[in-house]
């Protein structure tokens, strides 16, 4: 394979793809854990809804349809604090951190990770739990009072926070290595794993212009191209 210069865009693409590969197992594990938490949260939600309303589940869709109940499908869970309810899952982030994170991860990682995490207000990350069907909204519906579920959500927060830190570290280190490679040849020698993800080398035109045509173009450059005369009428 012939060598060619490596652009900033090539480095960014390779760094993203290698980062996705490095964190794939943990992203899959978090996705699986979040699905379990999501299922349990909505199970408890429905139990509280039945107990509080006394209305059978078969009537819920109709109540929403006729406007007697608000529709909910997504919640960010909270728990009761000493003085007031507080978010169980919250990872504070600055705007720059948020923007950098989205530059570092591929669409595949975003699809799995950010299916469970949403940005609110000043880019803080919160858990986003989504029901598989519309349910009647209930005051305090985002409140969790099951200690086991609260512990699971808090543990998930720690895992995701650690993952985001690992993504930032791995991407930065990978970028440093890639930045030291100016050509494809250098990357193949220094960092073969990265070189495997390089695009095909740019095509080069090997067809040389005929000698006579080259000479003609050169002569026109020297003399200048004369005005083109309009064609004479037949």
Sine and cosine of phi, psi and omega as CSV:
sin_phi,cos_phi,sin_psi,cos_psi,sin_omega,cos_omega
0.00,0.00,0.75,-0.67,-0.01,-1.00
-0.96,0.29,0.44,-0.90,0.03,-1.00
-1.00,0.09,0.42,-0.91,0.04,-1.00
-0.39,-0.92,0.37,-0.93,-0.01,-1.00
-0.91,0.42,0.54,-0.84,0.02,-1.00
-0.97,-0.23,0.79,-0.61,-0.03,-1.00
-1.00,0.00,0.23,-0.97,0.06,-1.00
-0.88,0.48,-0.62,0.78,0.00,-1.00
-0.90,0.43,-0.62,0.79,0.04,-1.00
-0.90,0.44,-0.69,0.72,0.00,-1.00
-0.88,0.47,-0.70,0.71,-0.03,-1.00
-0.89,0.46,-0.67,0.74,0.01,-1.00
-0.90,0.44,-0.70,0.71,-0.01,-1.00
-0.91,0.41,-0.68,0.73,0.01,-1.00
-0.88,0.48,-0.67,0.74,0.04,-1.00
-0.88,0.48,-0.75,0.67,-0.09,-1.00
-0.93,0.38,-0.61,0.79,0.04,-1.00
-0.94,0.35,-0.60,0.80,0.04,-1.00
-0.90,0.44,-0.69,0.72,0.03,-1.00
-0.86,0.51,-0.65,0.76,0.01,-1.00
-0.91,0.41,-0.66,0.75,-0.07,-1.00
-0.92,0.38,-0.55,0.83,-0.08,-1.00
-0.97,-0.23,0.07,1.00,-0.11,-0.99
-0.82,0.57,-0.71,0.70,-0.05,-1.00
-0.89,0.45,-0.68,0.73,-0.02,-1.00
-0.95,0.33,-0.60,0.80,0.05,-1.00
-0.89,0.46,-0.67,0.74,0.03,-1.00
-0.90,0.44,-0.65,0.76,0.00,-1.00
-0.91,0.41,-0.66,0.75,0.04,-1.00
-0.91,0.42,-0.66,0.75,0.03,-1.00
-0.86,0.50,-0.69,0.72,0.02,-1.00
-0.90,0.44,-0.68,0.73,-0.01,-1.00
-0.92,0.40,-0.65,0.76,0.00,-1.00
-0.91,0.42,-0.61,0.79,0.04,-1.00
-0.88,0.47,-0.65,0.76,0.02,-1.00
-0.90,0.43,-0.70,0.72,0.02,-1.00
-0.90,0.44,-0.67,0.74,0.01,-1.00
-0.86,0.51,-0.70,0.71,0.00,-1.00
-0.89,0.45,-0.68,0.73,-0.02,-1.00
-0.93,0.37,-0.63,0.77,0.00,-1.00
-0.86,0.50,-0.74,0.67,-0.05,-1.00
-0.96,0.28,-0.46,0.89,0.12,-0.99
-0.89,0.45,-0.73,0.69,0.02,-1.00
-0.92,0.38,-0.57,0.82,0.03,-1.00
-0.86,0.50,-0.75,0.66,-0.02,-1.00
-0.90,0.43,-0.60,0.80,0.03,-1.00
-0.89,0.46,-0.69,0.72,0.02,-1.00
-0.92,0.40,-0.60,0.80,-0.01,-1.00
-0.90,0.43,-0.69,0.73,0.03,-1.00
-0.89,0.46,-0.71,0.70,-0.05,-1.00
-0.92,0.39,-0.61,0.79,-0.07,-1.00
-0.98,0.20,-0.58,0.81,-0.10,-0.99
-0.99,-0.13,-0.51,0.86,-0.09,-1.00
0.95,0.33,0.14,0.99,-0.01,-1.00
-1.00,-0.08,0.78,-0.63,-0.01,-1.00
-0.89,0.45,0.50,-0.86,-0.05,-1.00
-0.86,0.50,-0.46,0.89,-0.02,-1.00
-0.91,0.41,-0.29,0.96,-0.03,-1.00
-0.99,-0.13,-0.19,0.98,-0.13,-0.99
-0.88,0.48,-0.74,0.67,-0.04,-1.00
-0.86,0.51,-0.64,0.77,-0.01,-1.00
-0.92,0.39,-0.63,0.78,0.03,-1.00
-0.88,0.48,-0.64,0.77,0.03,-1.00
-0.92,0.38,-0.67,0.74,-0.07,-1.00
-0.89,0.46,-0.64,0.77,-0.04,-1.00
-1.00,0.00,0.04,1.00,0.10,-0.99
0.99,0.11,0.24,0.97,0.03,-1.00
-1.00,0.09,-0.19,0.98,0.04,-1.00
-0.62,-0.78,0.63,-0.77,0.07,-1.00
-0.96,0.26,0.43,-0.90,-0.05,-1.00
-0.99,-0.14,0.73,-0.69,0.09,-1.00
-0.73,-0.69,0.58,-0.81,0.04,-1.00
-0.63,-0.78,-0.18,0.98,-0.07,-1.00
-0.64,-0.76,0.71,-0.70,0.00,-1.00
-0.63,-0.78,0.50,-0.87,0.14,-0.99
-0.93,-0.38,0.96,-0.29,-0.22,-0.98
-0.89,0.46,0.59,-0.81,0.07,-1.00
-0.78,-0.62,0.24,-0.97,0.09,-1.00
-0.73,-0.68,0.28,-0.96,-0.01,-1.00
-0.98,0.21,0.85,-0.52,0.07,-1.00
-1.00,-0.02,-0.15,-0.99,-0.01,-1.00
-0.89,0.45,-0.70,0.72,-0.05,-1.00
-0.95,-0.30,-0.52,0.86,-0.07,-1.00
-0.38,-0.93,0.22,-0.98,0.03,-1.00
-0.89,0.46,0.55,-0.83,0.02,-1.00
-0.68,-0.74,0.48,-0.88,0.00,-1.00
-0.91,0.41,0.74,-0.67,0.02,-1.00
-0.97,0.26,-0.70,0.71,-0.10,-0.99
-0.93,-0.37,0.91,-0.42,0.00,-1.00
-0.46,-0.89,0.85,-0.53,0.07,-1.00
-0.88,-0.48,0.97,-0.25,-0.02,-1.00
-0.91,0.42,0.69,-0.72,0.05,-1.00
-0.62,-0.79,0.59,-0.81,0.12,-0.99
-1.00,0.07,0.28,-0.96,-0.02,-1.00
-0.83,0.56,-0.71,0.70,-0.03,-1.00
-0.89,0.45,-0.64,0.77,0.04,-1.00
-0.88,0.47,-0.68,0.73,-0.01,-1.00
-0.89,0.45,-0.72,0.69,-0.02,-1.00
-0.91,0.41,-0.65,0.76,0.02,-1.00
-0.89,0.45,-0.67,0.75,-0.01,-1.00
-0.85,0.52,-0.69,0.72,-0.03,-1.00
-0.94,0.34,-0.40,0.92,0.08,-1.00
-0.97,0.22,-0.44,0.90,-0.12,-0.99
-1.00,0.06,-0.40,0.92,-0.10,-1.00
-0.93,-0.35,0.51,-0.86,-0.02,-1.00
-0.99,0.16,0.16,-0.99,0.00,-1.00
-0.89,0.45,-0.51,0.86,0.01,-1.00
-0.91,0.41,-0.68,0.73,0.02,-1.00
-0.92,0.39,-0.66,0.75,0.02,-1.00
-0.86,0.50,-0.67,0.74,-0.06,-1.00
-0.87,0.49,-0.64,0.77,-0.04,-1.00
-1.00,0.08,-0.71,0.70,-0.08,-1.00
-0.96,0.27,-0.74,0.67,-0.08,-1.00
-0.99,0.12,0.06,1.00,0.22,-0.98
-0.93,0.38,-0.42,0.91,-0.05,-1.00
-0.94,-0.34,-0.25,0.97,-0.07,-1.00
-0.88,-0.47,0.72,-0.69,0.05,-1.00
-0.81,-0.59,0.42,-0.91,0.04,-1.00
-0.99,-0.15,0.73,-0.69,0.01,-1.00
-0.75,-0.66,0.61,-0.80,0.11,-0.99
0.83,0.56,-0.94,-0.35,-0.10,-1.00
-1.00,-0.03,0.69,0.72,0.08,-1.00
0.95,0.33,0.25,0.97,0.13,-0.99
-0.90,0.44,0.58,-0.81,0.02,-1.00
-0.99,-0.12,0.76,-0.65,0.01,-1.00
-0.78,-0.63,0.42,-0.91,0.04,-1.00
-0.96,0.28,0.71,-0.71,-0.02,-1.00
-0.90,-0.44,0.96,-0.29,0.01,-1.00
-0.98,-0.19,0.78,-0.62,-0.11,-0.99
-0.84,-0.55,0.81,-0.59,0.01,-1.00
-0.98,0.22,0.40,-0.92,0.01,-1.00
-1.00,0.03,0.10,1.00,0.06,-1.00
-0.37,-0.93,0.37,-0.93,0.02,-1.00
-0.96,0.29,0.69,-0.73,0.01,-1.00
-0.79,-0.61,0.42,-0.91,0.06,-1.00
-0.90,0.44,0.72,-0.69,0.05,-1.00
-0.93,0.37,0.57,-0.82,-0.05,-1.00
-0.68,-0.73,0.72,-0.70,0.03,-1.00
-0.82,0.57,0.80,-0.60,-0.03,-1.00
0.97,0.23,0.33,0.94,-0.05,-1.00
-0.90,0.43,-0.38,0.93,0.00,-1.00
-1.00,0.05,0.00,1.00,-0.03,-1.00
-0.98,0.17,0.71,-0.70,0.04,-1.00
-0.90,-0.44,0.80,-0.60,0.02,-1.00
-0.87,-0.48,0.08,1.00,0.04,-1.00
-1.00,0.06,0.91,-0.41,-0.04,-1.00
-0.83,0.56,-0.61,0.79,-0.02,-1.00
-0.92,0.40,-0.67,0.75,0.00,-1.00
-0.93,0.36,-0.63,0.78,0.06,-1.00
-0.87,0.50,-0.70,0.71,0.01,-1.00
-0.89,0.46,-0.63,0.78,0.01,-1.00
-0.91,0.42,-0.66,0.75,0.00,-1.00
-0.92,0.40,-0.67,0.74,0.01,-1.00
-0.91,0.41,-0.59,0.80,0.04,-1.00
-0.92,0.38,-0.61,0.79,0.03,-1.00
-0.91,0.42,-0.62,0.78,0.05,-1.00
-0.86,0.52,-0.69,0.72,0.00,-1.00
-0.90,0.44,-0.68,0.74,0.00,-1.00
-0.89,0.46,-0.70,0.71,-0.02,-1.00
-0.93,0.37,-0.63,0.78,0.04,-1.00
-0.89,0.47,-0.69,0.73,0.04,-1.00
-0.91,0.42,-0.62,0.79,0.01,-1.00
-0.90,0.44,-0.69,0.72,0.00,-1.00
-0.88,0.48,-0.62,0.78,0.07,-1.00
-0.91,0.42,-0.64,0.77,0.01,-1.00
-0.92,0.39,-0.62,0.78,0.04,-1.00
-0.87,0.49,-0.72,0.69,-0.03,-1.00
-0.89,0.45,-0.70,0.71,-0.01,-1.00
-0.91,0.42,-0.75,0.66,-0.04,-1.00
-0.89,0.45,-0.71,0.71,-0.02,-1.00
-0.88,0.48,-0.71,0.71,-0.03,-1.00
-0.89,0.46,-0.68,0.73,0.01,-1.00
-0.92,0.39,-0.65,0.76,0.02,-1.00
-0.90,0.43,-0.66,0.75,0.02,-1.00
-0.88,0.47,-0.63,0.78,0.02,-1.00
-0.87,0.49,-0.68,0.73,0.02,-1.00
-0.91,0.41,-0.72,0.69,-0.03,-1.00
-0.90,0.44,-0.60,0.80,-0.03,-1.00
-0.91,0.42,-0.44,0.90,0.00,-1.00
-0.98,0.22,-0.17,0.99,0.00,-1.00
-0.98,-0.21,0.90,-0.43,-0.03,-1.00
-1.00,-0.03,-0.43,0.90,-0.03,-1.00
-0.76,-0.64,0.27,-0.96,0.03,-1.00
-0.89,0.47,-0.58,0.81,0.01,-1.00
-0.89,0.46,-0.71,0.71,0.02,-1.00
-0.88,0.47,-0.64,0.77,-0.02,-1.00
-0.93,0.37,-0.64,0.77,0.02,-1.00
-0.88,0.47,-0.54,0.84,-0.01,-1.00
-0.98,0.17,-0.66,0.76,-0.10,-1.00
-1.00,0.00,-0.64,0.77,-0.17,-0.99
-0.63,-0.77,0.97,0.26,-0.06,-1.00
-0.84,0.54,-0.57,0.82,-0.01,-1.00
-0.89,0.46,-0.60,0.80,0.05,-1.00
-0.96,0.29,-0.61,0.79,-0.03,-1.00
-0.89,0.46,-0.49,0.87,0.02,-1.00
-0.88,0.48,-0.39,0.92,-0.06,-1.00
-0.99,-0.16,0.07,1.00,0.04,-1.00
-0.92,0.40,0.55,-0.84,0.06,-1.00
-0.94,0.33,0.17,-0.99,0.07,-1.00
-0.89,0.45,0.59,-0.81,0.00,-1.00
-0.87,0.49,0.56,-0.83,0.00,-1.00
-0.84,0.55,0.67,-0.75,0.01,-1.00
-0.94,0.35,0.62,-0.79,0.03,-1.00
-0.89,-0.47,0.61,-0.79,0.00,-1.00
-1.00,0.08,0.92,-0.40,-0.05,-1.00
-0.99,-0.11,-0.03,1.00,0.00,-1.00
-0.99,0.16,0.91,-0.42,-0.01,-1.00
-1.00,0.08,0.62,-0.79,0.04,-1.00
-0.92,0.39,0.56,-0.83,0.04,-1.00
-0.84,0.55,0.53,-0.85,-0.03,-1.00
-0.84,0.54,-0.67,0.74,-0.03,-1.00
-0.89,0.45,-0.66,0.75,-0.01,-1.00
-0.92,0.39,-0.65,0.76,0.03,-1.00
-0.88,0.47,-0.67,0.75,0.01,-1.00
-0.91,0.42,-0.62,0.78,0.00,-1.00
-0.91,0.42,-0.69,0.72,0.01,-1.00
-0.89,0.45,-0.66,0.75,0.02,-1.00
-0.88,0.48,-0.67,0.74,0.00,-1.00
-0.91,0.42,-0.64,0.77,0.02,-1.00
-0.91,0.41,-0.58,0.81,0.06,-1.00
-0.90,0.43,-0.61,0.79,-0.03,-1.00
-0.95,0.32,-0.69,0.73,-0.07,-1.00
-1.00,-0.01,-0.43,0.90,-0.14,-0.99
1.00,-0.05,0.53,-0.85,-0.02,-1.00
-1.00,0.10,0.83,-0.56,-0.01,-1.00
-0.95,0.31,0.37,-0.93,0.06,-1.00
-0.85,0.52,0.59,-0.81,0.03,-1.00
-1.00,0.08,0.83,-0.55,-0.04,-1.00
-0.98,0.18,0.63,-0.77,0.06,-1.00
-0.89,0.45,0.54,-0.84,-0.03,-1.00
-0.93,0.37,0.64,-0.76,0.01,-1.00
-0.96,0.28,0.59,-0.81,0.02,-1.00
-0.91,0.41,0.59,-0.81,-0.03,-1.00
-0.95,0.32,0.00,0.00,0.00,0.00
